[in-house]
Amino acid sequence: MNDSANLLVLITRLALGILFATAALAKLRKRRDFYAAVLAYQLLPPAWAMNMAVILPWAEAAIAIGLILGINAASAAAAGLLLVYALAMAVNLARGRRNLDCACGSRPQALSIWLVIRNIILAGAALALLFIGGP
């Protein structure tokens, strides 16, 4: 791989790592709000929603660390999680529930098709790291 490709891989890893780190920190700082957001999506029973609200920020933090360290499994995990988030948003948009907070970061953001597309694009970038980033 040439220097410009290496730089692109590094920038992509760092950008995705920072994205996951900031998302994790926002969720950890406002745990009750995040739990309420997970419940509001109405995709999981309340007990499962509570477990997901506890697990997801830590999973995001682990993914962030892995991306920054260049661990390929973190790229795959990032892509998977971004696609799960996109699907959860798409399901709620299809239900006509646009007023939900995406719970994506530190400030509230209503669901939109743009957020679904953004997550799919970011998942594509994470997957690309697997193919151009090397072992």
Number of C-alpha atoms within 10 A of each C-alpha: 8 6 8 9 12 14 11 14 21 18 13 20 26 18 15 22 26 17 16 25 23 19 20 23 17 19 24 18 12 11 16 14 16 26 19 16 18 24 19 17 17 13 13 13 9 15 10 13 21 18 12 18 22 17 11 17 23 17 18 24 21 19 25 27 18 19 28 21 14 20 16 20 14 25 28 19 20 28 23 17 18 22 20 15 19 20 15 17 24 20 15 19 17 10 9 9 17 16 12 18 22 24 21 21 18 14 9 11 14 13 20 19 14 9 18 21 14 14 21 20 15 18 24 17 18 26 20 16 24 17 10 13 21 11 10
